[in-house]
Amino acid sequence: MAVNARKKLRAKAPAKSKKTKKPIAVKTVKPAKSTAAKKVAGKKPARKAARRSTADVAKLRKAVIAGSRAKKTADAIAEELGISKAYVYALKRKP
């Protein structure tokens, strides 16, 4: 708490009026931003969505169906194939 209280506030340099050349008072002062506050602990970096060809999707679908018949859970299938659990359910549902 004491460290936060000692933080300096970031103030803008006063702007000057073009007409009278007098400084204009700054009404609000924002606290200084820290880059550490933006980072969330334990958050994984976002993956770029993979674009798959029709042939790749067909292979994945066959693997998902084979895993389902082998009584594997959706989590196990997703981890094995490197896809999300939601995508496993979507591939199962696809006609």
Rosetta blueprint (number, residue, H / E / L):
1 M L
2 A H
3 V H
4 N H
5 A H
6 R H
7 K L
8 K L
9 L E
10 R E
11 A L
12 K L
13 A L
14 P L
15 A E
16 K E
17 S L
18 K L
19 K L
20 T L
21 K L
22 K L
23 P E
24 I E
25 A L
26 V L
27 K L
28 T L
29 V L
30 K E
31 P E
32 A L
33 K L
34 S L
35 T H
36 A H
37 A H
38 K H
39 K L
40 V L
41 A L
42 G L
43 K L
44 K L
45 P L
46 A L
47 R L
48 K L
49 A L
50 A L
51 R L
52 R L
53 S L
54 T H
55 A H
56 D H
57 V H
58 A H
59 K H
60 L H
61 R H
62 K H
63 A H
64 V H
65 I H
66 A H
67 G H
68 S H
69 R H
70 A L
71 K L
72 K L
73 T L
74 A H
75 D H
76 A H
77 I H
78 A H
79 E H
80 E H
81 L H
82 G L
83 I L
84 S L
85 K H
86 A H
87 Y H
88 V H
89 Y H
90 A H
91 L H
92 K H
93 R H
94 K L
95 P L
